[in-house]
Amino acid sequence: MQKGITMVLLLLLGVSLTFAQSNEEQEKQKVPLEHRLGLYGKVGYAAMFDNLSDAKTIGGYGLGIGFGYELRRRHLLFDTGLEFDWLNSTSKIGDFRLSRQMTAPYPTMTYNYDFSDYREARNMGQLAIPLMLGGQWNNFYFLAGVNLGYGLAGNYRSKANLTISAYDSEFVDPLAGMPNHMLDDRRLSEKGSLKWNFNTAVAAEFGIDLDEWLAYKPKSRFRRGNRNRKKSFKECLHYRASIFAEYGVLNVNNYSKNEIASAALINFPDESTEAKVAGSSLGLNNAAAHPFFVGAKFTIQYEVQPPVKKKKKPQARPQHKPQQKPKTPVQPRPKPEPQYYLCGIVRDAETGKVLDASVELFTHDGAERLYGGNATEQGIFSTKLRPGTYGTYVTKQGYLPYSESIVFVKDTVIISLLAVKQGTKVVLHNLYFATNKTRILPESEQALEDLAQFLKDNPEVRIRIIGHTDDVGKDEANMILSEGRAKSVHDNLIERGIDDSRLEYEGKGESEPIADNSTDEGRQQNRRVEFTIL
């Protein structure tokens, strides 16, 4: 038992060292912790292995249901929770004999009970606390650790052929075939309860993340001006399936409680004298049982969203009462605030030709739409806005969309559009994937909708979608990941009505970086998806 407690303490120490970091370090690395709550069910094969040389375990079924908590940080996973397991197992015991010495009226007589074809079915119900540590890469994950259980209920049902005989030193031959003295052959069938103590089991789990196929995809499209909305309940649900195995390494049964159960009584004319011959083979043989549970597990998790940080309102400055003066001087009228007008010109990036394009202006974070209209034939648009930084979305048929930020001071803003032509390469900004996965996150909806609209406005255009990664990890894994992300964009565009003949995709892994991979900012730029005009 001490070894099991020591192993649990070491596991908890490793978990605390892995996840415990100061707020300053987390802010520096910008790796948020993710919390998930979940429900899961388990079903599979169960067995209770005896440490008897002549015992044969047939096994049975196992069922489980539980509530879990998962803590995620980058690739690392820590799982715990509370679950209830019900295990059923059948064992066959080889032939054995029990002997009971009579105390009265014949203290020299011994009753022998020979058991054959002994079969025992056992049930065990326990509450357990799993402590699991592991990791996840792409859609696959694994967990390993311990399962600390406490037995709530247990019972058994035994069946066997029983031959009862007696031996007395005063007789030459044994006594048998005497039904009036309970010396005969019979079929024993009995049931009783079992007492289970604490159970420590080693456990492992390997599974696949099903979000790519089962996760909810919102029907409504994201629009500019509504980018910062919270996820809905359905969008926070995650699904996964796995196979698991658990094996009890500590004895779980209580010999003293299992030794004798209410069973067949061997009665004699003197009712004060009786011999009990029954009980689970665990108690009769002082045997230990090691529960084993292996099967399939399905989990539904809910991602707990972090609270939205509210901006602190600036404290109002204390207002001082003006000192009364005998004569109040005439205050000059305040000068009217200057009127600002953002004025811009849209033109061709190569020829400088002015364009009557469609122009939309937003706040810098894209949360609010401030202006929408078309530039004049002279390519001019204007609106009453103060100097600052604004998001834009400018489109015109035959040209690539423009969605960069502009800085307005006083001068006229120039926006240059690139004409659609073969070989033009464009990086898709605001496109987000789950960490080390090919699943596109809902925050990417606006970027995908813009690309689909561009293809619909320019039906003659064909593109090749290209995925790239940084240099972290193996080359082969990065190549598979980059191609999978490019294919995800390809499939998403088809769902939006773009014909498959207009789309191609490929992955180039880490072979074409556009920034230095030695910095976080450089690696972030290298993890990108772009498209080329064909």
Sequence and secondary structure as in RCSB ss.txt:
>XXXX:A:sequence
MQKGITMVLLLLLGVSLTFAQSNEEQEKQKVPLEHRLGLYGKVGYAAMFDNLSDAKTIGGYGLGIGFGYELRRRH
LLFDTGLEFDWLNSTSKIGDFRLSRQMTAPYPTMTYNYDFSDYREARNMGQLAIPLMLGGQWNNFYFLAGVNLGY
GLAGNYRSKANLTISAYDSEFVDPLAGMPNHMLDDRRLSEKGSLKWNFNTAVAAEFGIDLDEWLAYKPKSRFRRG
NRNRKKSFKECLHYRASIFAEYGVLNVNNYSKNEIASAALINFPDESTEAKVAGSSLGLNNAAAHPFFVGAKFTI
QYEVQPPVKKKKKPQARPQHKPQQKPKTPVQPRPKPEPQYYLCGIVRDAETGKVLDASVELFTHDGAERLYGGNA
TEQGIFSTKLRPGTYGTYVTKQGYLPYSESIVFVKDTVIISLLAVKQGTKVVLHNLYFATNKTRILPESEQALED
LAQFLKDNPEVRIRIIGHTDDVGKDEANMILSEGRAKSVHDNLIERGIDDSRLEYEGKGESEPIADNSTDEGRQQ
NRRVEFTIL
>XXXX:A:secstr
 HHHHHHHHHHHHHHHHHH   HHHHHHHT   EEEEEEEEEEEEEEEEE  TTEEEEEEEEEEEEEEEEEEETT
EEEEEEEEEEEEEEEEEE  EEEEEE  SS TTEEEEEEEEEEEEEEEEEEEEEEEEEEEEETTEEEEEEEEEEE
EEEEEEEEEEEEEEEEEETT SS B SBGGGTBSEEEEEEEEE  B EEEEEEEEEEEE HHHHS   SS   TT
 TT    TGGGEEEEEEEEEEEE S  B HHHHS  S  EEE SSTT EEE    HHHHTT  EEEEEEEEEEEE
EEEE                     SS              EEEEEEETTT  B   EEEEE TTS SEEEEEE 
 TTSEEEE   SEEEEEEEE TTB  B  EEEESSS EEEEE B  TT EEE  S  B TTSS B GGGHHHHHH
HHHHHHH TT  EEEEE   SSS HHHHHHHHHHHHHHHHHHHHHTT  GGGEEEEE TTSS SS TTSHHHHHH
HS EEEEE 
